[in-house]
Amino acid sequence: MVPSENTLDLAARLPRGELVPLYPDAGHGGTFQFHDAFVARALAFLEARPDA
């Protein structure tokens, strides 16, 4: 996790980086409270082939 103001810089530095809206009322536990949505999006991102 990074400070919120660093998210634009971080996304720009990551290949195929994406900014996704924060999960509502989740705080630091968003990946746990919204694990179904997070895992689905993370797997889709990781499985995407940049050369496909």
C-alpha atoms as one frame of an Amber mdcrd trajectory, in Angstrom:
protein
   0.000   0.000   0.000   1.120   3.516  -0.725  -0.139   6.951   0.305  -3.129
   7.941  -1.821  -1.245  10.767  -3.531   1.249   8.247  -4.928  -1.325   6.147
  -6.759  -1.108   8.044 -10.048   2.675   7.749 -10.083   2.567   4.072  -9.148
   0.003   3.209 -11.831   2.065   5.058 -14.452   5.167   3.032 -13.546   3.506
  -0.389 -13.639   3.163  -2.044 -17.047  -0.540  -2.096 -17.963  -1.240  -0.405
 -14.626  -4.851   0.451 -13.846  -6.491   2.608 -11.236  -9.612   1.033  -9.809
 -12.059   2.949  -7.608 -11.727   2.158  -3.924 -14.201  -0.227  -2.403 -16.875
   1.639  -0.419 -16.355   1.825   3.342 -13.560  -0.737   3.198 -10.584   1.168
   4.575  -7.383  -0.876   4.485  -9.311  -4.130   4.367 -10.827  -3.730   0.915
  -9.037  -6.729  -0.536 -10.440  -8.858   2.275 -13.918  -7.362   2.614 -14.462
  -7.422  -1.158 -12.310 -10.443  -1.926 -14.599 -11.845  -4.648 -14.446  -8.633
  -6.685 -10.746  -8.097  -5.971  -9.662 -11.629  -6.879 -11.680 -11.639 -10.101
 -10.160  -8.336 -11.214  -6.634  -9.297 -10.137  -6.786 -12.629 -11.976  -8.110
 -10.973 -15.132  -5.259  -8.465 -14.986  -2.614 -11.129 -14.373  -3.960 -13.475
 -17.034  -4.183 -10.788 -19.731  -1.485 -11.136 -22.333  -0.078  -7.793 -23.430
   0.904  -9.210 -26.836  -2.427 -10.950 -27.509
